[in-house]
Amino acid sequence: MTKQLYYSSPHTSQWDSKLMGCFKENDYYYVTLDETAFYPEGGGQPSDTGTIDGLGVLDVIKGADGEILHKLEKMPSSKIVHCDLDWSRRFDHMQSHSGQHLLSAVCRELFEANTVSFHLGKEYLTIDISESDWTEVHTIAAEEKVNQYIIENRQLLTYYVTKEQLQSLPVVKMPKVTENIRIVEIEGIEYNPCGGTHVERTGEIGMIKILKTEKQKDHTRLFFKCGFRALKDYSEGLGILSALSNKFNTGRKDIFNRVEKLEHDHKQLLSTIEDLKLENAKFLADSLLAENKEGFIYHIFEESSLKELQYLAAMIVKKEKALVLLASRKDQKVIFSNSGQLPIHCGQYFKAELSPFNGKGGGSEQAAQAGFSSQDDLLAFYRFTVEKFSQTSLD
């Protein structure tokens, strides 16, 4: 059986090992070693990566017989292989897993909230806890307590116990296995059955920062980062704040006020633009009515939006007894409106005529709209409708 260095010597990152076996499956090679520091995926913790004789370790899994299998693209050429563990990834997992144990313990200690699930992702760590009414007050208290334990540099011990010895320990939960029961003990805080890799003292976790929380039915999900992940997140956030501070030429504490002012100015600008659009629509409506005196008004716009055309069409039919066809090249859509005084059902017309032009839409007797998959289809339908109603009496 392979010696598991990730348990007996968790800080080992380079070692030589004897190649014990190999088999090929689905174009990949799976090798076993006489000893390995590569941790196989399990217990919510991803597997380690690195190289074996320069060959990338794609995955590490535990076989049905308990052997540790290392997935490679090629077979190593020698019987004695040099192994190199991706230490930054491993230490990240150690900080994260130990940090999760400590944060879960604090949630139990302060709020009697148990952890029901744990996920170690590429960006965030999450735990779901049995507390549905979590607030910012809870977050602040948990962060202070968990980081106090980190400062105290409590020892983490890992050891195996028998089924009988387990009965005397106040474990957080009962393990699923009945043999080789591995305990992770945080000095003076908790005893937790766990098969993951961990730091040796809480100080190695560095820090824990809760980033956000989400309601999950009867639970609350905490998103957090530990150690170098938390430091990187802080550095990125500080970089953004510093850039904004320089851009606004103000202190970090005043950025929020500057953003609020920008939002206020933006709303005022939008209001002014809407007023100008209203004036422009009135001008366009009068202009189109002056150009088309036969009761059928049509025009195609290059940049106007569907919303602008809807407003313009409504203004025209409100002013005069008219049938209005407006098209937008930008949105590839048309508006068809009836003042209500003409014997034409806009929605029924679209239903009958759109299909040959690959158009989709519909509407009521007095207003309809449609969209097209291409400008060619839009223009073809527009010209067809113009020709049809230019030759039709609207009285």
Contacts in CASP RR format, 6 or more apart in sequence:
PFRMAT RR
TARGET T0000
AUTHOR 0000-0000-0000
METHOD contacts of the structure
MODEL  1
MTKQLYYSSPHTSQWDSKLMGCFKENDYYYVTLDETAFYPEGGGQPSDTG
TIDGLGVLDVIKGADGEILHKLEKMPSSKIVHCDLDWSRRFDHMQSHSGQ
HLLSAVCRELFEANTVSFHLGKEYLTIDISESDWTEVHTIAAEEKVNQYI
IENRQLLTYYVTKEQLQSLPVVKMPKVTENIRIVEIEGIEYNPCGGTHVE
RTGEIGMIKILKTEKQKDHTRLFFKCGFRALKDYSEGLGILSALSNKFNT
GRKDIFNRVEKLEHDHKQLLSTIEDLKLENAKFLADSLLAENKEGFIYHI
FEESSLKELQYLAAMIVKKEKALVLLASRKDQKVIFSNSGQLPIHCGQYF
KAELSPFNGKGGGSEQAAQAGFSSQDDLLAFYRFTVEKFSQTSLD
1 66 0 8 1.000
1 67 0 8 1.000
2 20 0 8 1.000
2 32 0 8 1.000
2 33 0 8 1.000
2 34 0 8 1.000
2 35 0 8 1.000
2 36 0 8 1.000
2 67 0 8 1.000
2 68 0 8 1.000
3 34 0 8 1.000
3 35 0 8 1.000
3 36 0 8 1.000
4 35 0 8 1.000
4 36 0 8 1.000
4 68 0 8 1.000
5 12 0 8 1.000
5 15 0 8 1.000
5 35 0 8 1.000
5 36 0 8 1.000
5 37 0 8 1.000
6 12 0 8 1.000
6 36 0 8 1.000
6 37 0 8 1.000
6 38 0 8 1.000
6 39 0 8 1.000
6 48 0 8 1.000
6 197 0 8 1.000
7 158 0 8 1.000
7 182 0 8 1.000
7 197 0 8 1.000
9 37 0 8 1.000
10 37 0 8 1.000
10 94 0 8 1.000
10 197 0 8 1.000
10 198 0 8 1.000
10 200 0 8 1.000
12 37 0 8 1.000
12 85 0 8 1.000
13 37 0 8 1.000
13 84 0 8 1.000
13 85 0 8 1.000
13 87 0 8 1.000
13 90 0 8 1.000
14 82 0 8 1.000
14 83 0 8 1.000
14 84 0 8 1.000
14 85 0 8 1.000
15 35 0 8 1.000
15 37 0 8 1.000
15 82 0 8 1.000
15 83 0 8 1.000
16 80 0 8 1.000
16 81 0 8 1.000
16 82 0 8 1.000
16 83 0 8 1.000
17 33 0 8 1.000
17 34 0 8 1.000
17 35 0 8 1.000
17 36 0 8 1.000
17 80 0 8 1.000
17 81 0 8 1.000
17 83 0 8 1.000
18 33 0 8 1.000
18 34 0 8 1.000
18 79 0 8 1.000
18 80 0 8 1.000
18 81 0 8 1.000
19 31 0 8 1.000
19 32 0 8 1.000
19 33 0 8 1.000
19 76 0 8 1.000
19 78 0 8 1.000
19 79 0 8 1.000
19 80 0 8 1.000
19 81 0 8 1.000
20 31 0 8 1.000
20 32 0 8 1.000
20 33 0 8 1.000
20 34 0 8 1.000
21 31 0 8 1.000
21 32 0 8 1.000
22 29 0 8 1.000
22 30 0 8 1.000
22 31 0 8 1.000
22 32 0 8 1.000
22 75 0 8 1.000
22 76 0 8 1.000
23 29 0 8 1.000
23 30 0 8 1.000
24 30 0 8 1.000
24 75 0 8 1.000
28 58 0 8 1.000
28 71 0 8 1.000
28 72 0 8 1.000
28 73 0 8 1.000
29 71 0 8 1.000
29 72 0 8 1.000
29 73 0 8 1.000
29 74 0 8 1.000
29 75 0 8 1.000
30 69 0 8 1.000
30 70 0 8 1.000
30 71 0 8 1.000
30 72 0 8 1.000
31 52 0 8 1.000
31 69 0 8 1.000
31 70 0 8 1.000
31 72 0 8 1.000
31 75 0 8 1.000
31 76 0 8 1.000
32 67 0 8 1.000
32 68 0 8 1.000
32 69 0 8 1.000
32 70 0 8 1.000
33 52 0 8 1.000
33 68 0 8 1.000
33 70 0 8 1.000
33 81 0 8 1.000
33 83 0 8 1.000
36 60 0 8 1.000
36 68 0 8 1.000
36 70 0 8 1.000
36 83 0 8 1.000
37 48 0 8 1.000
37 83 0 8 1.000
37 85 0 8 1.000
38 47 0 8 1.000
38 48 0 8 1.000
38 49 0 8 1.000
38 50 0 8 1.000
38 57 0 8 1.000
38 60 0 8 1.000
38 68 0 8 1.000
38 70 0 8 1.000
38 83 0 8 1.000
38 85 0 8 1.000
39 45 0 8 1.000
39 47 0 8 1.000
39 48 0 8 1.000
39 60 0 8 1.000
39 90 0 8 1.000
39 93 0 8 1.000
39 196 0 8 1.000
39 197 0 8 1.000
40 47 0 8 1.000
40 60 0 8 1.000
40 61 0 8 1.000
40 62 0 8 1.000
40 68 0 8 1.000
40 69 0 8 1.000
41 47 0 8 1.000
41 59 0 8 1.000
41 60 0 8 1.000
41 61 0 8 1.000
42 62 0 8 1.000
42 195 0 8 1.000
42 196 0 8 1.000
43 194 0 8 1.000
43 195 0 8 1.000
43 196 0 8 1.000
44 118 0 8 1.000
44 119 0 8 1.000
44 120 0 8 1.000
45 93 0 8 1.000
45 97 0 8 1.000
45 120 0 8 1.000
45 196 0 8 1.000
45 197 0 8 1.000
46 93 0 8 1.000
46 120 0 8 1.000
46 121 0 8 1.000
47 59 0 8 1.000
47 60 0 8 1.000
47 61 0 8 1.000
48 57 0 8 1.000
48 60 0 8 1.000
48 85 0 8 1.000
48 86 0 8 1.000
48 89 0 8 1.000
48 90 0 8 1.000
48 93 0 8 1.000
49 56 0 8 1.000
49 57 0 8 1.000
49 58 0 8 1.000
49 60 0 8 1.000
49 86 0 8 1.000
49 89 0 8 1.000
50 56 0 8 1.000
50 57 0 8 1.000
50 83 0 8 1.000
50 84 0 8 1.000
50 85 0 8 1.000
50 86 0 8 1.000
51 57 0 8 1.000
51 83 0 8 1.000
51 84 0 8 1.000
52 70 0 8 1.000
52 72 0 8 1.000
52 76 0 8 1.000
52 81 0 8 1.000
52 82 0 8 1.000
52 83 0 8 1.000
53 76 0 8 1.000
53 77 0 8 1.000
53 78 0 8 1.000
53 81 0 8 1.000
53 82 0 8 1.000
54 82 0 8 1.000
54 84 0 8 1.000
55 72 0 8 1.000
55 73 0 8 1.000
55 74 0 8 1.000
55 76 0 8 1.000
56 72 0 8 1.000
56 73 0 8 1.000
57 70 0 8 1.000
57 71 0 8 1.000
57 72 0 8 1.000
58 71 0 8 1.000
58 72 0 8 1.000
58 73 0 8 1.000
59 70 0 8 1.000
59 71 0 8 1.000
60 68 0 8 1.000
60 69 0 8 1.000
60 70 0 8 1.000
60 71 0 8 1.000
61 68 0 8 1.000
61 69 0 8 1.000
61 71 0 8 1.000
62 68 0 8 1.000
62 69 0 8 1.000
63 69 0 8 1.000
88 228 0 8 1.000
90 197 0 8 1.000
91 228 0 8 1.000
92 228 0 8 1.000
92 229 0 8 1.000
93 120 0 8 1.000
93 197 0 8 1.000
94 197 0 8 1.000
94 198 0 8 1.000
94 199 0 8 1.000
94 204 0 8 1.000
95 199 0 8 1.000
95 204 0 8 1.000
95 205 0 8 1.000
95 206 0 8 1.000
95 226 0 8 1.000
95 227 0 8 1.000
95 228 0 8 1.000
95 229 0 8 1.000
96 120 0 8 1.000
96 125 0 8 1.000
96 226 0 8 1.000
96 229 0 8 1.000
97 120 0 8 1.000
97 194 0 8 1.000
97 196 0 8 1.000
97 197 0 8 1.000
97 198 0 8 1.000
98 156 0 8 1.000
98 198 0 8 1.000
98 199 0 8 1.000
98 202 0 8 1.000
98 204 0 8 1.000
98 205 0 8 1.000
98 226 0 8 1.000
99 125 0 8 1.000
99 146 0 8 1.000
99 205 0 8 1.000
99 208 0 8 1.000
99 226 0 8 1.000
100 115 0 8 1.000
100 118 0 8 1.000
100 120 0 8 1.000
100 125 0 8 1.000
100 127 0 8 1.000
100 226 0 8 1.000
101 184 0 8 1.000
101 186 0 8 1.000
101 190 0 8 1.000
101 192 0 8 1.000
101 194 0 8 1.000
101 198 0 8 1.000
102 146 0 8 1.000
102 149 0 8 1.000
102 150 0 8 1.000
102 186 0 8 1.000
102 189 0 8 1.000
102 202 0 8 1.000
102 205 0 8 1.000
102 208 0 8 1.000
103 127 0 8 1.000
103 142 0 8 1.000
103 146 0 8 1.000
103 208 0 8 1.000
103 210 0 8 1.000
103 222 0 8 1.000
103 224 0 8 1.000
104 114 0 8 1.000
104 115 0 8 1.000
104 118 0 8 1.000
104 127 0 8 1.000
104 129 0 8 1.000
104 172 0 8 1.000
105 172 0 8 1.000
105 186 0 8 1.000
105 189 0 8 1.000
105 190 0 8 1.000
106 142 0 8 1.000
106 145 0 8 1.000
106 146 0 8 1.000
106 149 0 8 1.000
107 113 0 8 1.000
107 114 0 8 1.000
107 115 0 8 1.000
107 127 0 8 1.000
107 129 0 8 1.000
107 131 0 8 1.000
107 142 0 8 1.000
107 222 0 8 1.000
108 114 0 8 1.000
108 115 0 8 1.000
108 172 0 8 1.000
108 190 0 8 1.000
109 145 0 8 1.000
109 189 0 8 1.000
110 138 0 8 1.000
110 141 0 8 1.000
110 142 0 8 1.000
110 145 0 8 1.000
111 131 0 8 1.000
111 138 0 8 1.000
111 142 0 8 1.000
113 129 0 8 1.000
113 130 0 8 1.000
113 131 0 8 1.000
113 220 0 8 1.000
114 129 0 8 1.000
114 130 0 8 1.000
115 127 0 8 1.000
115 128 0 8 1.000
115 129 0 8 1.000
115 130 0 8 1.000
116 128 0 8 1.000
116 129 0 8 1.000
116 130 0 8 1.000
116 219 0 8 1.000
117 126 0 8 1.000
117 127 0 8 1.000
117 128 0 8 1.000
118 125 0 8 1.000
118 126 0 8 1.000
118 127 0 8 1.000
118 128 0 8 1.000
119 125 0 8 1.000
119 126 0 8 1.000
119 127 0 8 1.000
124 211 0 8 1.000
124 223 0 8 1.000
124 224 0 8 1.000
124 225 0 8 1.000
125 223 0 8 1.000
125 224 0 8 1.000
125 225 0 8 1.000
125 226 0 8 1.000
125 229 0 8 1.000
126 221 0 8 1.000
126 222 0 8 1.000
126 223 0 8 1.000
126 224 0 8 1.000
127 221 0 8 1.000
127 222 0 8 1.000
127 224 0 8 1.000
128 216 0 8 1.000
128 219 0 8 1.000
128 220 0 8 1.000
128 221 0 8 1.000
128 222 0 8 1.000
129 219 0 8 1.000
129 220 0 8 1.000
129 221 0 8 1.000
129 222 0 8 1.000
130 218 0 8 1.000
130 219 0 8 1.000
131 138 0 8 1.000
131 219 0 8 1.000
131 220 0 8 1.000
132 215 0 8 1.000
132 217 0 8 1.000
132 218 0 8 1.000
132 219 0 8 1.000
132 220 0 8 1.000
134 213 0 8 1.000
134 220 0 8 1.000
134 222 0 8 1.000
139 210 0 8 1.000
139 213 0 8 1.000
139 222 0 8 1.000
142 210 0 8 1.000
143 208 0 8 1.000
143 209 0 8 1.000
143 210 0 8 1.000
146 208 0 8 1.000
147 207 0 8 1.000
147 208 0 8 1.000
149 186 0 8 1.000
149 189 0 8 1.000
149 202 0 8 1.000
150 202 0 8 1.000
150 203 0 8 1.000
150 205 0 8 1.000
150 206 0 8 1.000
150 207 0 8 1.000
150 208 0 8 1.000
151 203 0 8 1.000
152 202 0 8 1.000
153 201 0 8 1.000
153 202 0 8 1.000
153 203 0 8 1.000
154 186 0 8 1.000
154 187 0 8 1.000
154 188 0 8 1.000
154 189 0 8 1.000
154 201 0 8 1.000
154 202 0 8 1.000
154 203 0 8 1.000
155 186 0 8 1.000
155 187 0 8 1.000
155 200 0 8 1.000
155 201 0 8 1.000
155 202 0 8 1.000
156 184 0 8 1.000
156 185 0 8 1.000
156 186 0 8 1.000
156 187 0 8 1.000
156 198 0 8 1.000
156 199 0 8 1.000
156 200 0 8 1.000
156 201 0 8 1.000
156 202 0 8 1.000
157 183 0 8 1.000
157 184 0 8 1.000
157 185 0 8 1.000
157 187 0 8 1.000
158 182 0 8 1.000
158 183 0 8 1.000
158 184 0 8 1.000
158 185 0 8 1.000
158 198 0 8 1.000
159 182 0 8 1.000
159 183 0 8 1.000
159 185 0 8 1.000
160 180 0 8 1.000
160 181 0 8 1.000
160 182 0 8 1.000
160 183 0 8 1.000
161 169 0 8 1.000
161 181 0 8 1.000
161 183 0 8 1.000
162 181 0 8 1.000
163 178 0 8 1.000
163 179 0 8 1.000
163 181 0 8 1.000
166 174 0 8 1.000
166 175 0 8 1.000
166 181 0 8 1.000
166 183 0 8 1.000
166 193 0 8 1.000
169 183 0 8 1.000
169 191 0 8 1.000
170 191 0 8 1.000
171 183 0 8 1.000
171 191 0 8 1.000
171 192 0 8 1.000
171 193 0 8 1.000
172 190 0 8 1.000
172 191 0 8 1.000
172 192 0 8 1.000
172 193 0 8 1.000
173 192 0 8 1.000
173 193 0 8 1.000
174 193 0 8 1.000
175 181 0 8 1.000
175 193 0 8 1.000
181 193 0 8 1.000
182 193 0 8 1.000
182 194 0 8 1.000
182 195 0 8 1.000
183 191 0 8 1.000
183 192 0 8 1.000
183 193 0 8 1.000
183 194 0 8 1.000
184 191 0 8 1.000
184 192 0 8 1.000
184 193 0 8 1.000
184 194 0 8 1.000
184 195 0 8 1.000
184 196 0 8 1.000
184 198 0 8 1.000
185 191 0 8 1.000
185 192 0 8 1.000
186 192 0 8 1.000
186 202 0 8 1.000
199 205 0 8 1.000
205 226 0 8 1.000
205 227 0 8 1.000
206 226 0 8 1.000
206 227 0 8 1.000
206 230 0 8 1.000
207 226 0 8 1.000
207 227 0 8 1.000
207 230 0 8 1.000
207 231 0 8 1.000
208 224 0 8 1.000
208 225 0 8 1.000
208 226 0 8 1.000
208 227 0 8 1.000
208 230 0 8 1.000
209 224 0 8 1.000
209 225 0 8 1.000
209 230 0 8 1.000
209 233 0 8 1.000
209 234 0 8 1.000
210 222 0 8 1.000
210 223 0 8 1.000
210 224 0 8 1.000
211 223 0 8 1.000
211 224 0 8 1.000
211 225 0 8 1.000
211 233 0 8 1.000
212 223 0 8 1.000
213 220 0 8 1.000
213 221 0 8 1.000
213 222 0 8 1.000
213 223 0 8 1.000
214 220 0 8 1.000
214 221 0 8 1.000
214 223 0 8 1.000
215 221 0 8 1.000
225 233 0 8 1.000
241 252 0 8 1.000
241 255 0 8 1.000
242 252 0 8 1.000
244 252 0 8 1.000
244 255 0 8 1.000
245 251 0 8 1.000
245 252 0 8 1.000
245 255 0 8 1.000
248 254 0 8 1.000
248 255 0 8 1.000
248 258 0 8 1.000
250 258 0 8 1.000
277 308 0 8 1.000
277 311 0 8 1.000
278 311 0 8 1.000
281 308 0 8 1.000
281 311 0 8 1.000
281 312 0 8 1.000
281 315 0 8 1.000
282 315 0 8 1.000
284 312 0 8 1.000
285 312 0 8 1.000
285 315 0 8 1.000
285 316 0 8 1.000
285 319 0 8 1.000
288 297 0 8 1.000
288 299 0 8 1.000
288 316 0 8 1.000
289 297 0 8 1.000
289 316 0 8 1.000
289 319 0 8 1.000
289 320 0 8 1.000
289 322 0 8 1.000
291 297 0 8 1.000
292 298 0 8 1.000
292 322 0 8 1.000
294 390 0 8 1.000
294 394 0 8 1.000
295 320 0 8 1.000
295 321 0 8 1.000
295 322 0 8 1.000
295 323 0 8 1.000
295 394 0 8 1.000
296 322 0 8 1.000
296 323 0 8 1.000
296 325 0 8 1.000
296 389 0 8 1.000
296 390 0 8 1.000
296 392 0 8 1.000
296 394 0 8 1.000
297 316 0 8 1.000
297 322 0 8 1.000
297 323 0 8 1.000
297 324 0 8 1.000
297 325 0 8 1.000
298 324 0 8 1.000
298 325 0 8 1.000
298 326 0 8 1.000
298 382 0 8 1.000
298 385 0 8 1.000
298 386 0 8 1.000
298 389 0 8 1.000
299 325 0 8 1.000
299 326 0 8 1.000
299 327 0 8 1.000
300 326 0 8 1.000
300 327 0 8 1.000
300 328 0 8 1.000
300 329 0 8 1.000
300 379 0 8 1.000
300 382 0 8 1.000
301 308 0 8 1.000
301 309 0 8 1.000
301 326 0 8 1.000
301 327 0 8 1.000
301 328 0 8 1.000
301 329 0 8 1.000
301 330 0 8 1.000
302 329 0 8 1.000
302 330 0 8 1.000
303 328 0 8 1.000
303 329 0 8 1.000
303 330 0 8 1.000
304 312 0 8 1.000
304 328 0 8 1.000
304 330 0 8 1.000
305 328 0 8 1.000
305 330 0 8 1.000
305 331 0 8 1.000
306 328 0 8 1.000
306 331 0 8 1.000
306 333 0 8 1.000
306 335 0 8 1.000
306 369 0 8 1.000
309 326 0 8 1.000
309 327 0 8 1.000
309 328 0 8 1.000
309 333 0 8 1.000
309 335 0 8 1.000
310 335 0 8 1.000
310 369 0 8 1.000
312 326 0 8 1.000
313 324 0 8 1.000
313 326 0 8 1.000
313 335 0 8 1.000
313 337 0 8 1.000
313 367 0 8 1.000
314 337 0 8 1.000
314 367 0 8 1.000
316 322 0 8 1.000
316 324 0 8 1.000
316 337 0 8 1.000
317 324 0 8 1.000
317 337 0 8 1.000
317 338 0 8 1.000
317 339 0 8 1.000
317 340 0 8 1.000
317 366 0 8 1.000
318 339 0 8 1.000
320 339 0 8 1.000
321 339 0 8 1.000
321 341 0 8 1.000
321 342 0 8 1.000
322 339 0 8 1.000
322 342 0 8 1.000
323 336 0 8 1.000
323 337 0 8 1.000
323 338 0 8 1.000
323 339 0 8 1.000
323 342 0 8 1.000
323 344 0 8 1.000
323 389 0 8 1.000
323 394 0 8 1.000
324 335 0 8 1.000
324 336 0 8 1.000
324 337 0 8 1.000
324 338 0 8 1.000
325 334 0 8 1.000
325 335 0 8 1.000
325 336 0 8 1.000
325 382 0 8 1.000
325 385 0 8 1.000
325 386 0 8 1.000
325 389 0 8 1.000
326 334 0 8 1.000
326 335 0 8 1.000
326 337 0 8 1.000
327 333 0 8 1.000
327 334 0 8 1.000
327 335 0 8 1.000
327 378 0 8 1.000
327 379 0 8 1.000
327 382 0 8 1.000
328 334 0 8 1.000
329 375 0 8 1.000
329 378 0 8 1.000
331 371 0 8 1.000
332 371 0 8 1.000
332 372 0 8 1.000
332 373 0 8 1.000
332 374 0 8 1.000
332 375 0 8 1.000
332 378 0 8 1.000
333 369 0 8 1.000
333 370 0 8 1.000
333 371 0 8 1.000
333 372 0 8 1.000
333 378 0 8 1.000
334 369 0 8 1.000
334 370 0 8 1.000
334 371 0 8 1.000
334 372 0 8 1.000
334 378 0 8 1.000
334 381 0 8 1.000
334 382 0 8 1.000
334 385 0 8 1.000
335 367 0 8 1.000
335 368 0 8 1.000
335 369 0 8 1.000
336 346 0 8 1.000
336 347 0 8 1.000
336 349 0 8 1.000
336 350 0 8 1.000
336 367 0 8 1.000
336 368 0 8 1.000
336 369 0 8 1.000
336 370 0 8 1.000
336 385 0 8 1.000
337 346 0 8 1.000
337 366 0 8 1.000
337 367 0 8 1.000
337 368 0 8 1.000
338 344 0 8 1.000
338 345 0 8 1.000
338 346 0 8 1.000
338 365 0 8 1.000
338 366 0 8 1.000
338 367 0 8 1.000
339 366 0 8 1.000
340 365 0 8 1.000
340 366 0 8 1.000
342 394 0 8 1.000
344 394 0 8 1.000
345 365 0 8 1.000
346 362 0 8 1.000
346 363 0 8 1.000
346 364 0 8 1.000
346 365 0 8 1.000
346 366 0 8 1.000
346 367 0 8 1.000
346 368 0 8 1.000
347 362 0 8 1.000
347 363 0 8 1.000
347 364 0 8 1.000
347 365 0 8 1.000
347 368 0 8 1.000
348 365 0 8 1.000
349 368 0 8 1.000
350 361 0 8 1.000
350 362 0 8 1.000
350 363 0 8 1.000
350 368 0 8 1.000
350 370 0 8 1.000
351 362 0 8 1.000
353 381 0 8 1.000
353 384 0 8 1.000
353 385 0 8 1.000
354 360 0 8 1.000
354 361 0 8 1.000
354 362 0 8 1.000
354 370 0 8 1.000
354 381 0 8 1.000
357 372 0 8 1.000
357 377 0 8 1.000
357 378 0 8 1.000
357 380 0 8 1.000
357 381 0 8 1.000
357 384 0 8 1.000
358 372 0 8 1.000
358 373 0 8 1.000
358 374 0 8 1.000
358 377 0 8 1.000
359 370 0 8 1.000
359 371 0 8 1.000
359 372 0 8 1.000
359 373 0 8 1.000
359 377 0 8 1.000
359 381 0 8 1.000
360 370 0 8 1.000
360 371 0 8 1.000
360 372 0 8 1.000
361 368 0 8 1.000
361 369 0 8 1.000
361 370 0 8 1.000
361 371 0 8 1.000
362 368 0 8 1.000
362 369 0 8 1.000
362 370 0 8 1.000
363 369 0 8 1.000
370 381 0 8 1.000
371 378 0 8 1.000
372 378 0 8 1.000
372 381 0 8 1.000
END
